[in-house]
Amino acid sequence: MRRALSALCLIALLPVTAGAQTMRSTGTADLPKLVVTSTSFANGAPQPRSVAFAACGGEDISPQLSWRGAPAGTKSFALTEFDTDARAGAGFWHWLVVDIPPSVTSLSAGAALPAAAVAGMSDHGMPGYQGPCPPVGDPPHHYIFTISALNVANLPSVTAQSTGPAVQMALRGHVIAQGRYMGTYAR
């Protein structure tokens, strides 16, 4: 009887857990892919020291990023940078930008954001780009840069005070294509 009840409870929970998503995901696994590139570092390779957080010996110079392959109907782009290894796997948001105009398909290293763009609050507690700063001696951390093509021109709920989870929630239902680029960093 106990087994039957356990199996019944498990079956009852399947629809709920099968569709569950974490704050890391915007449910975009089956979307068209954007091609993301960088002249600052190769995909999967270590990032230069210049991109690191200033308090950790870097210069806080955001890396150069380019993207292509946006589908028709793209009205803006969003950019995020997330360290998947920080905080014992809970992660750390380093860069959150929305409302990038659809005509913009690259950002130069250290460049100011386009006038219409809105930078959210990094987990360092400041809006805008805040580079890597993993603990000394940690294995290399993985920094995922995600570019999302959106079906809206702006996300009015995102402000300079918006955190990573708030930006992820604002993106839901608006992502029509996405691409990722990964760099590592260690001290």
Secondary structure, DSSP 8 states (H G I E B T S, - for coil): -HHHHHHHHHHHHHHHHHT---TT--S-TTS-B-EEE-SSS-TTSB--GGGS-GGGTS------EEEE---TT--EEEEEEEETTTGGGT-EEEEEEEEE-TT--EE-TT----TT-EE-B-TTSSBS-------TT---EEEEEEEEEESSS--TT--TT--HHHHHHHHTTTEEEEEEEEEEE--
